[in-house]
Amino acid sequence: MLNPQDIAYLVVHCSDTPDDAALTGRDIHQMHLGFGWDGVGYHRVIGRDGVVEPGRPDYWIGAHVKGFNDVSLGVCLIGRHSFTDAQMLALETVLRDWQTTYPTAQIVGHCNFDYTEKTCPNFDVAAWCEERGL
C-alpha cells in the first residue's frame, strides 16, 4: 500500500493512442491486463471528453513509472499529441486535488524520469503547470 507521506511525484502520462480514439478507463484496464499487470496502472484516466475515471485507488501502488511506483500517483490523458481543452481542465482539477492531499509532491511528466526515453505525455508539464499556477 502507498503511504501518503511518501508520495513524492504526481506523474502525468498519455495513453500513446491515436488522438481520435475515444478510449475509456476500461479500455486502458483491459490493455494493462493484457500486459500481465493487475489491471489499470494509473490512478486516474482522463477521457477525450474530460471525464475523469478512477483507476487504481490512491492507496494502491501503481504500475506507471518504473522504479517510482511506490512514491507516486499517475494520471493518464487519452491520446498522443493533441489533448482537448476539456482534458486539460480536468487534468488541472485532478492535480490541484492531489496537491491538497500531497502538498510536497512534485508534478512531472513521465518523460522527466531519467530511466526512460519516452516522450509521454508529449508536452512540457513544468511549463504547463507554471502557466496555471500549479
C-alpha positions in Angstrom: 0.0 0.0 0.0 1.1 3.5 -0.6 1.9 5.7 2.4 0.5 9.2 1.7 3.6 10.8 3.4 5.8 9.0 0.8 4.1 10.5 -2.3 6.9 12.5 -4.0 5.6 12.6 -7.5 2.3 13.3 -9.3 3.1 11.9 -12.8 1.3 13.0 -16.0 1.0 10.4 -18.7 -0.7 9.9 -22.1 -2.1 6.7 -23.4 0.0 6.9 -26.6 -3.1 6.0 -28.6 -4.5 7.8 -31.6 -5.9 11.2 -30.7 -9.2 10.4 -32.4 -9.7 7.1 -30.4 -12.3 7.7 -27.7 -10.9 5.1 -25.3 -12.1 4.8 -21.7 -10.5 3.8 -18.4 -12.0 0.3 -19.0 -10.1 0.1 -22.3 -6.8 1.0 -20.5 -7.6 -1.5 -17.8 -8.0 -4.3 -20.5 -4.9 -3.2 -22.2 -2.9 -3.4 -19.0 -4.4 -6.7 -18.1 -3.0 -7.9 -21.5 0.5 -6.8 -20.3 0.1 -9.2 -17.4 -0.5 -6.4 -14.9 -3.1 -6.3 -12.2 -5.3 -4.0 -14.3 -5.0 -0.3 -15.0 -1.7 1.0 -13.8 -2.8 4.7 -13.4 -4.8 6.2 -10.5 -6.9 8.4 -12.9 -7.7 8.3 -16.6 -9.0 11.4 -18.4 -11.1 10.7 -21.5 -11.2 12.9 -24.6 -14.4 14.5 -23.2 -12.7 15.5 -20.0 -14.4 12.9 -17.9 -12.1 11.7 -15.1 -12.4 8.0 -14.5 -10.9 6.2 -11.4 -8.1 3.8 -11.9 -6.3 2.2 -9.0 -7.2 3.6 -5.6 -4.7 6.2 -4.3 -3.6 3.8 -1.6 -2.7 1.1 -4.2 0.8 1.1 -5.7 0.5 2.0 -9.4 2.2 0.5 -12.5 3.0 3.6 -14.4 6.6 4.7 -13.7 9.3 2.0 -13.3 11.2 2.3 -10.0 8.9 5.1 -8.7 5.5 3.4 -8.3 5.8 3.3 -4.5 6.3 7.1 -4.3 3.9 8.4 -7.0 0.4 8.7 -8.3 -0.3 8.6 -12.1 -2.9 10.3 -14.2 -3.3 9.4 -17.9 -4.7 11.6 -20.7 -6.2 9.5 -23.5 -4.4 10.4 -26.7 -1.0 11.0 -28.0 -0.2 14.6 -29.1 -3.4 16.7 -29.2 -5.4 16.9 -26.0 -8.7 18.6 -25.7 -9.4 21.7 -23.6 -11.8 19.6 -21.5 -8.9 17.1 -20.8 -6.5 19.8 -19.8 -9.1 21.4 -17.5 -9.8 18.0 -15.9 -6.0 17.4 -15.5 -5.7 20.7 -13.7 -8.5 19.7 -11.4 -7.0 16.3 -10.6 -3.6 17.8 -9.9 -5.0 20.6 -7.7 -6.9 18.0 -5.7 -3.8 15.8 -5.3 -1.7 18.9 -4.3 -4.1 19.4 -1.4 -3.6 15.9 -0.2 0.1 15.6 -1.1 1.4 19.1 -0.8 5.1 18.2 -1.1 4.7 16.1 -4.2 6.3 17.4 -7.5 4.2 17.4 -10.7 6.2 15.8 -13.5 5.7 14.2 -16.9 6.6 10.5 -17.4 9.4 11.7 -19.7 11.1 13.6 -16.9 12.4 10.4 -15.3 15.9 9.6 -16.4 15.4 5.9 -16.9 13.1 6.3 -19.9 13.4 7.7 -23.4 9.6 8.0 -23.6 8.3 11.4 -24.6 5.0 10.9 -22.7 2.9 13.0 -22.2 4.3 14.8 -25.2 4.1 18.3 -23.7 6.2 20.2 -21.2 4.4 19.5 -18.0 6.5 22.0 -16.0 5.7 24.9 -18.4 2.0 23.9 -18.4 1.9 23.9 -14.6 3.6 27.2 -14.4 1.0 28.7 -16.8 -1.7 27.5 -14.5 0.0 28.4 -11.2 0.3 24.8 -10.1 
